[in-house]
Amino acid sequence: MNDFDNRLLIIGLDGATWDVLDPWMRDGTLPHLARLRDRGSWGVLRSTIPPVTAPAWSSFMTGKKPGKHGVFHFLRLFEEQKAGAGNQFVNAETLRSSAIWDVLGHHGRMVGLINIPLTYPPRPVNGFMISGLLTPKHAQVFTYPPELSGCLTDYQIDLDRFAGKTPYQDEFEESLTAPTMEFLGEFRTMLEKRARVTCDLISSRPWDFFMVVFTGPDRLGHYFWNYHAPVNGESDNPELTEGVRRYYMRLDEVVGELVERAGRDTNILVMSDHGMGPVPPKQIHIATWLQQQGWLAARARRTGGPDMILAKLRIGRDRLGRVMKLVPGLLKSRAVRRTINDRALAVDEQRSTAYPVPIFFNITGIRLNVEGEGARKAALQNLEHSLWRICDPQTGKQVMTAVFPGREYYSDCAAKGVPDLIAVADPHYCFKHALGFYSSIVAPRQDVRGPAKHRVEGIFMALGKGIPARAEPVPVVHLEDIAPTGLHLMGLPVPTDMDGRVLTEILAKEYARSRPVAFEEPKGFWPDARRPDFSRSAMSAEDEAIIENQLRALGYLE
Ligand SMILES: [Zn+2]
């Protein structure tokens, strides 16, 4: 092995955030992760827009932004969908790009991949692969080579508890995702199974590039956020708080064990696909705002509709819950009941010049309906300026953190439905897309519960030969930078179609000078450059329902 042949181990921690890790790394709870950070470079890793697991890991594995690889969300978000097909989920076949393991295959490097989301259905790699999130529960083959599936008799990709339940039932959400020790124990068992298989394979199989993703930080973040001591202190349930801490301690031990087994000459990357944070306490009624500003038209409806009554009573839809509590008899009123059950006014897209398209809780798209290039441009600018001016009346501060044309981020995009404008709000706010009478455009939410939400700010650490320890974080690193950086650390050229860059700033100056970044023409899929070769196994309706349940329980679908 020469200087340019370093092996690379990537440990993915889905949904990990410094807000949780950092205090525990400082106080000695997570000694292995702390040691990795002390020895290398680290910082915030910025996720995709939206910071959703499917596009995020896709951007990691391709080194490309979503516009190029074609995975925008768990759902087919901007593409034309088959009529009447219901929700259409993405899978490995949606990805229009080759991945870092294709590049490695073309260069004859061996890979081992475990539990990376969106790797189902499996396809050949130069080594082995066990698929991750979105793998159907009943899949017979979830590995490459296929025989490996039969050897994994005590392995678990996700929890069984979501299986066989009907979506949209309140009971399902409440009982299945309530934070209990039993629920936490299931995550812990799954971690043990994954750890055992991963430790076996890292030691017994040949590899140059080894990667595993642990989903615990994401799942515990979603369901047990209030029991993470670093962000919420002591809770009303010390047993759960201690349980979450112990889960992390065990995960830290597993990380330490994998680093140990990988050997001294191996470069290490630890990364998340996005961060995690509390549920937003406030909301922005974006559709109603567009209507008030004269951009959006509502479908005509009979006079005296619920919102007309609400407007007369001066009760905003956002206050309905509170008013109900204060005036118990009100719930009995037929008009009020109809109002609650009645869906808010519908947007008339034909007659509107702009209307919103939901993307993520704090990210909305806006479509323009304006003819003529000049008029369109003017409208876009005008709308952009107005969006920046939306303020929270309680704080007086503006609520948007970014507003930009959709094609600017989703460049090289084949999908036709990319919104004209993307508005990103501070994560203290979520967008509401229903029309109606509200007391204020920016208002507190009535019911601030539900799973914690993703943040753009994830984590990364890099250490190994030529990567000096640094006390300060590395500024501005994006998910799509990891694949080119990984290739460079392994002494390989970077395909010219990757959007990301090699993080040369993490390398020692001398080291970086001695091995300038090399590029190569993209080589396509492996082994056949022209097309990916999937092991097809049809997904049953039951499998689709299970996946829908999982995503709903994680708060992706409303
Ligand atoms: Zn994730």
Boltz pocket constraint, residues with backbone or C-beta under 6 A from the ligand:
constraints:
  - pocket:
      binder: B
      contacts: [[A, 14], [A, 15], [A, 52], [A, 53], [A, 54], [A, 56], [A, 218], [A, 273], [A, 274]]
      max_distance: 6.0
